């Protein structure tokens, strides 16, 4: 997080009062690139630290996770990333204690074992997933979110919502093949009664409080509820997984960056949500209908994709991929690149191919 904010100053002052020596690195980028994270790794290598604090939004916490990993077990930067990008090396063992202090309400990074990195030259994002990346402690203080800009409130809030919805609709845990050993158990295990309960709680809170937090940033009840919702959604997807919308979000953000447009993750991941939910509805009738109920509507009275579209209009989101600068001729490339996200697409409740992804992208080209 940038050092010239009161939150950082107050945190450093509080630690110094307890005779804790702190160094601040404020080079975190939004949607962090691999080059920015490498700079953080080089900074952290200069000393031997006992603990790392990730203070800020999901980008700051993800960056802290990866700095922690590469300063504990140094290797080539790509080695821990899954194939085809890297070698898919397992993290050798425990990392240093990591304290996550989120200042936005969306990513759930304070709860998860995942960190996502942007590779601008490849026009795509990839993540590292390993239980050892999970923070040792999360500190949730909604008061640090009061100054969050309105657009950040909107995009992070939609990110949390998609975490909950995708976790709720992942492939059920009992349909996944059992790993040969416990050590080989994947981070994403599929939807189950516990993650479903967490996802339902998060959807209910977000449906009620995101519009309020967006319209009035000083609404402490709304800010508190969104902070809880984001963490709850993080617990849901950190165990169940995410699927189609997240897989599509990475090439959407990467290709847009090539055009000079920086698309926040929460926007990139939610812009295909109405089309994806419409596609999944015949296969997940009960769950898709229940999402509408969780938003406060009588089951099936309003289609969930219409609810999501209306929420996006309230949040002043762009009207589809066309308003992000994409042309229809580029949708095939987005679909092809999304297929590289095999870890995420393996959690989809239906089989995914290029044609299916192209259909979702086409229906997301203009939303309303």
C-alpha positions as CSV (number, residue, x, y, z in Angstrom):
1,X,0.0,0.0,0.0
2,X,1.2,3.5,-0.6
3,X,3.1,4.9,2.3
4,X,1.5,8.4,2.1
5,X,-1.8,7.3,3.6
6,X,-2.9,7.6,7.2
7,X,-3.6,3.9,7.5
8,X,0.1,3.1,6.9
9,X,1.3,5.8,9.2
10,X,-1.0,4.8,12.0
11,X,0.0,1.1,11.6
12,X,3.7,1.9,11.7
13,X,3.3,4.2,14.7
14,X,1.3,1.6,16.6
15,X,4.0,-1.1,15.9
16,X,6.8,1.3,16.8
17,X,5.1,2.0,20.2
18,X,5.5,-1.7,20.9
19,X,9.2,-1.6,19.9
20,X,8.6,-3.4,16.6
21,X,10.9,-2.2,13.9
22,X,9.1,-1.8,10.6
23,X,10.2,-1.2,7.0
24,X,7.6,-0.1,4.4
25,X,7.6,-1.0,0.8
26,X,5.0,0.9,-1.1
27,X,5.6,-0.2,-4.7
28,X,2.4,-2.3,-5.0
29,X,0.6,-1.9,-8.3
30,X,-3.2,-2.4,-8.8
31,X,-3.6,-5.7,-10.5
32,X,0.1,-6.3,-9.7
33,X,2.5,-7.1,-12.6
34,X,5.2,-9.6,-12.2
35,X,7.8,-6.9,-12.6
36,X,6.4,-4.9,-9.6
37,X,6.4,-7.9,-7.4
38,X,10.0,-8.8,-8.3
39,X,10.9,-5.3,-7.1
40,X,9.2,-6.1,-3.8
41,X,11.1,-9.4,-3.5
42,X,14.4,-7.6,-4.1
43,X,13.5,-5.1,-1.4
44,X,12.7,-7.8,1.1
45,X,15.8,-9.7,0.4
46,X,18.0,-7.0,1.8
47,X,17.1,-8.0,5.4
48,X,15.9,-11.0,7.3
49,X,12.3,-10.3,8.4
50,X,10.4,-12.2,11.1
51,X,7.0,-11.3,9.7
52,X,5.3,-9.7,6.7
53,X,2.2,-7.5,6.8
54,X,0.0,-7.1,3.7
55,X,-1.9,-3.8,4.3
56,X,-4.2,-2.7,1.6
57,X,-6.4,-4.2,-1.0
58,X,-6.2,-7.6,-2.6
59,X,-3.2,-6.5,-4.7
60,X,-1.2,-5.6,-1.6
61,X,-2.1,-8.8,0.1
62,X,-1.4,-11.0,-3.0
63,X,1.9,-9.2,-3.4
64,X,2.8,-9.8,0.2
65,X,2.0,-13.5,-0.2
66,X,4.4,-13.9,-3.2
67,X,7.2,-11.8,-1.6
68,X,6.9,-14.1,1.4
69,X,7.1,-17.2,-0.8
70,X,10.1,-16.1,-2.9
71,X,12.1,-14.7,0.0
72,X,11.6,-18.0,1.9
73,X,12.2,-20.4,-1.0
74,X,14.0,-18.4,-3.7
75,X,13.8,-19.8,-7.3
76,X,13.0,-18.5,-10.8
77,X,9.9,-16.4,-10.7
78,X,7.8,-18.6,-13.0
79,X,8.6,-21.9,-11.2
80,X,5.7,-21.9,-8.8
81,X,3.2,-21.1,-11.5
82,X,1.2,-23.9,-13.1
83,X,2.0,-25.2,-16.5
84,X,2.0,-24.0,-19.3
85,X,3.3,-20.8,-17.9
86,X,5.7,-22.3,-15.3
87,X,6.9,-25.5,-13.8
88,X,4.1,-26.0,-11.3
89,X,6.5,-26.5,-8.4
90,X,4.9,-27.2,-5.0
91,X,5.8,-24.8,-2.2
92,X,8.4,-26.7,-0.2
93,X,7.0,-25.9,3.3
94,X,5.7,-23.2,5.7
95,X,6.4,-19.5,5.1
96,X,7.0,-16.7,7.5
97,X,4.0,-15.4,9.4
98,X,1.9,-13.2,7.2
99,X,-0.7,-10.7,8.7
100,X,-3.3,-9.5,6.2
101,X,-5.1,-6.2,6.8
102,X,-7.6,-5.6,4.0
103,X,-8.6,-2.0,3.3
104,X,-11.1,-3.0,0.6
105,X,-14.0,-5.3,0.8
106,X,-13.8,-7.7,-2.1
107,X,-10.9,-9.9,-2.8
108,X,-11.0,-12.1,0.2
109,X,-7.3,-12.5,-0.2
110,X,-6.9,-12.4,3.6
111,X,-8.5,-15.8,3.7
112,X,-7.2,-17.6,0.7
113,X,-4.2,-19.6,-0.4
114,X,-4.1,-18.0,-3.9
115,X,-2.2,-15.0,-5.3
116,X,-2.8,-13.6,-8.8
117,X,-0.2,-11.9,-10.9
118,X,-0.6,-9.9,-14.2
119,X,1.8,-10.7,-17.0
120,X,1.4,-7.7,-19.4
121,X,3.5,-9.0,-22.2
122,X,1.4,-12.2,-22.3
123,X,-1.8,-10.2,-21.9
124,X,-3.1,-12.5,-19.2
125,X,-3.1,-13.2,-15.4
126,X,-2.0,-16.4,-13.7
127,X,-2.2,-17.4,-10.0
128,X,-0.2,-19.4,-7.6
129,X,-2.2,-21.7,-5.4
130,X,-0.9,-23.4,-2.3
131,X,-2.1,-23.7,1.3
132,X,1.2,-22.3,2.6
133,X,0.3,-19.0,1.0
134,X,-2.7,-18.5,3.3
135,X,-2.2,-15.6,5.8
136,X,-1.5,-16.6,9.4
137,X,-3.8,-13.9,10.7
138,X,-6.4,-11.5,9.2
139,X,-7.4,-8.2,10.9
140,X,-10.8,-6.8,9.7
141,X,-11.4,-3.2,10.6
142,X,-14.2,-1.7,8.5
143,X,-13.2,1.8,9.6
144,X,-10.2,1.7,7.2
145,X,-12.7,1.2,4.3
146,X,-14.6,4.5,4.9
147,X,-12.3,6.4,2.5
148,X,-12.5,3.8,-0.2
149,X,-13.4,5.6,-3.5
150,X,-16.9,4.9,-4.9
151,X,-15.6,3.0,-8.0
152,X,-13.4,0.8,-5.8
153,X,-16.3,0.1,-3.5
154,X,-18.3,-1.0,-6.6
155,X,-15.6,-3.2,-8.3
156,X,-14.4,-4.9,-5.1
157,X,-18.0,-5.5,-4.0
158,X,-18.8,-7.2,-7.2
159,X,-15.6,-9.2,-6.9
160,X,-16.9,-10.5,-3.5
161,X,-20.3,-11.3,-5.0
162,X,-18.8,-13.3,-7.8
163,X,-16.6,-15.2,-5.4
164,X,-19.8,-16.2,-3.5
165,X,-21.8,-17.0,-6.6
166,X,-19.1,-19.0,-8.3
167,X,-18.2,-20.9,-5.1
168,X,-21.9,-21.7,-4.8
169,X,-22.1,-23.1,-8.4
170,X,-18.8,-25.0,-8.6
171,X,-18.8,-28.7,-9.3
172,X,-19.9,-30.6,-6.1
173,X,-17.1,-32.0,-4.0
174,X,-18.3,-35.6,-4.3
175,X,-17.9,-35.6,-8.0
176,X,-14.2,-34.8,-7.9
177,X,-11.8,-37.8,-7.9
178,X,-10.1,-38.4,-4.6
179,X,-6.3,-37.5,-4.7
180,X,-3.9,-40.4,-4.1
181,X,-2.7,-38.7,-0.8
182,X,-3.8,-36.0,1.5
183,X,-0.8,-34.0,0.5
184,X,-2.0,-33.9,-3.1
185,X,-5.4,-32.6,-2.1
186,X,-6.2,-29.6,-4.3
187,X,-6.9,-26.2,-2.8
188,X,-10.2,-26.0,-4.6
189,X,-12.3,-29.0,-3.5
190,X,-15.7,-28.1,-5.0
191,X,-19.0,-26.9,-3.4
192,X,-20.1,-28.5,-0.2
193,X,-22.6,-27.8,2.6
194,X,-20.1,-25.6,4.5
195,X,-19.0,-23.5,1.5
196,X,-22.7,-23.3,0.4
197,X,-23.7,-21.8,3.7
198,X,-20.8,-19.3,3.6
199,X,-21.7,-18.3,0.0
200,X,-25.4,-17.9,0.8
201,X,-24.5,-15.6,3.8
202,X,-22.2,-13.5,1.6
203,X,-24.7,-13.1,-1.2
204,X,-27.4,-12.0,1.2
205,X,-25.2,-9.4,2.8
206,X,-23.9,-8.0,-0.5
207,X,-27.3,-7.8,-2.1
208,X,-28.5,-5.7,0.9
209,X,-25.4,-3.6,1.6
210,X,-23.4,-3.0,-1.5
211,X,-25.8,-0.4,-3.0
212,X,-25.7,1.3,0.4
213,X,-22.0,1.3,0.7
214,X,-21.7,2.6,-2.9
215,X,-24.2,5.5,-2.3
216,X,-22.8,6.5,1.1
217,X,-19.2,5.6,1.9
218,X,-19.7,6.8,5.5
219,X,-22.5,4.2,6.2
220,X,-20.6,2.2,8.8
221,X,-23.2,-0.5,9.0
222,X,-22.9,-1.1,5.2
223,X,-19.1,-0.9,5.3
224,X,-19.0,-3.4,8.2
225,X,-21.4,-5.8,6.5
226,X,-19.5,-5.6,3.2
227,X,-16.2,-6.3,5.0
228,X,-17.7,-9.4,6.7
229,X,-19.3,-10.4,3.3
230,X,-16.0,-10.2,1.5
231,X,-14.2,-12.4,4.0
232,X,-17.1,-14.9,4.1
233,X,-17.1,-15.1,0.3
234,X,-13.3,-15.6,0.5
235,X,-13.7,-18.5,2.9
236,X,-16.3,-20.0,0.5
237,X,-14.3,-19.7,-2.8
238,X,-11.0,-20.4,-1.1
239,X,-12.3,-23.9,-0.4
240,X,-14.9,-24.5,-3.1
241,X,-13.2,-22.7,-6.0
242,X,-14.3,-20.4,-8.8
243,X,-14.8,-21.2,-12.4
244,X,-16.0,-19.6,-15.7
245,X,-16.3,-15.9,-14.9
246,X,-12.9,-15.8,-13.2
247,X,-11.3,-17.8,-16.1
248,X,-12.6,-15.3,-18.6
249,X,-11.7,-12.3,-16.4
250,X,-7.9,-12.8,-16.8
251,X,-7.7,-12.5,-20.6
252,X,-10.3,-9.7,-20.5
253,X,-8.1,-7.7,-18.2
254,X,-4.9,-8.7,-20.0
255,X,-6.1,-7.8,-23.5
256,X,-7.7,-4.6,-22.3
257,X,-4.4,-3.6,-20.8
258,X,-2.8,-4.0,-24.2
259,X,-5.3,-1.4,-25.4
260,X,-4.3,1.0,-22.6
261,X,-7.4,0.2,-20.6
262,X,-6.9,-1.0,-17.0
263,X,-9.9,-3.0,-16.1
264,X,-10.3,-3.7,-12.3
265,X,-10.7,-7.3,-11.5
266,X,-14.2,-7.0,-10.0
267,X,-15.4,-5.5,-13.3
268,X,-13.5,-8.0,-15.5
269,X,-15.0,-10.9,-13.5
270,X,-18.6,-9.7,-13.3
271,X,-19.1,-8.4,-16.8
272,X,-19.7,-12.0,-18.0
273,X,-21.8,-13.0,-15.0
274,X,-25.3,-12.4,-16.5
275,X,-24.5,-14.5,-19.6
276,X,-22.8,-17.3,-17.5
277,X,-25.7,-17.5,-15.0
278,X,-28.2,-17.7,-17.9
279,X,-26.2,-20.5,-19.4
280,X,-26.0,-22.4,-16.1
281,X,-29.6,-22.0,-15.1
282,X,-31.0,-25.2,-16.8
283,X,-28.3,-27.3,-15.1
284,X,-28.5,-25.7,-11.6
285,X,-32.1,-24.9,-11.4
286,X,-32.4,-24.9,-7.6
287,X,-29.2,-23.0,-6.8
288,X,-29.6,-20.4,-9.5
289,X,-33.2,-19.8,-8.3
290,X,-32.0,-19.6,-4.7
291,X,-29.6,-16.8,-5.6
292,X,-32.6,-14.7,-6.6
293,X,-34.2,-15.6,-3.2
294,X,-31.0,-14.6,-1.4
295,X,-31.2,-11.1,-3.1
296,X,-34.6,-10.7,-1.5
297,X,-36.9,-11.8,-4.4
298,X,-39.3,-14.6,-4.3
299,X,-37.7,-17.6,-5.8
300,X,-37.9,-17.5,-9.6
301,X,-39.9,-14.2,-9.6
302,X,-36.9,-12.4,-11.1
303,X,-34.1,-14.1,-13.1
304,X,-30.8,-13.8,-11.3
305,X,-29.0,-12.5,-14.4
306,X,-31.5,-9.6,-14.5
307,X,-30.7,-8.9,-10.8
308,X,-27.0,-8.9,-11.5
309,X,-27.4,-6.7,-14.6
310,X,-29.5,-4.2,-12.6
311,X,-26.9,-4.1,-9.8
312,X,-24.2,-3.4,-12.4
313,X,-26.3,-0.5,-13.7
314,X,-26.8,0.9,-10.2
315,X,-23.0,0.8,-9.8
316,X,-22.5,2.6,-13.1
317,X,-20.6,-0.3,-14.8
318,X,-19.9,-0.3,-18.5
319,X,-22.5,-1.8,-20.7
320,X,-20.6,-4.9,-21.7
321,X,-17.3,-5.7,-23.4
322,X,-18.0,-3.3,-26.2
323,X,-17.6,-0.4,-23.8
324,X,-14.2,-1.8,-22.7
325,X,-13.0,-1.3,-26.2
326,X,-13.4,-4.9,-27.5
327,X,-14.5,-5.8,-31.0
328,X,-16.5,-8.9,-31.8
329,X,-13.6,-10.2,-33.9
330,X,-11.5,-10.4,-30.7
331,X,-13.9,-12.6,-28.7
332,X,-12.3,-15.8,-30.1
333,X,-8.9,-14.8,-28.8
334,X,-10.4,-14.1,-25.3
335,X,-12.0,-17.6,-25.3
336,X,-8.8,-19.3,-26.4
337,X,-6.8,-17.6,-23.7
338,X,-9.5,-18.4,-21.0
339,X,-9.0,-22.1,-21.8
340,X,-5.5,-21.8,-20.4
341,X,-7.0,-21.3,-17.0
342,X,-7.5,-25.1,-16.6
343,X,-7.3,-25.1,-12.8
344,X,-10.4,-22.8,-12.7
345,X,-12.3,-24.3,-15.5
346,X,-12.0,-27.7,-13.9
347,X,-14.3,-26.4,-11.3
348,X,-17.1,-25.6,-13.8
349,X,-20.4,-27.5,-13.3
350,X,-20.6,-28.0,-17.0
351,X,-18.0,-28.9,-19.6
352,X,-16.3,-25.9,-21.1
353,X,-15.0,-25.5,-24.7
354,X,-14.1,-22.6,-27.0
355,X,-17.6,-22.4,-28.5
356,X,-19.3,-22.1,-25.0
357,X,-16.9,-19.4,-23.9
358,X,-17.5,-17.5,-27.2
359,X,-21.2,-17.7,-26.6
360,X,-20.8,-16.2,-23.1
361,X,-18.6,-13.4,-24.5
362,X,-21.0,-12.7,-27.3
363,X,-23.9,-12.3,-24.9
364,X,-21.6,-10.1,-22.7
365,X,-20.7,-7.8,-25.6
366,X,-23.8,-5.5,-24.8
367,X,-25.6,-6.2,-21.6
368,X,-28.6,-4.0,-21.7
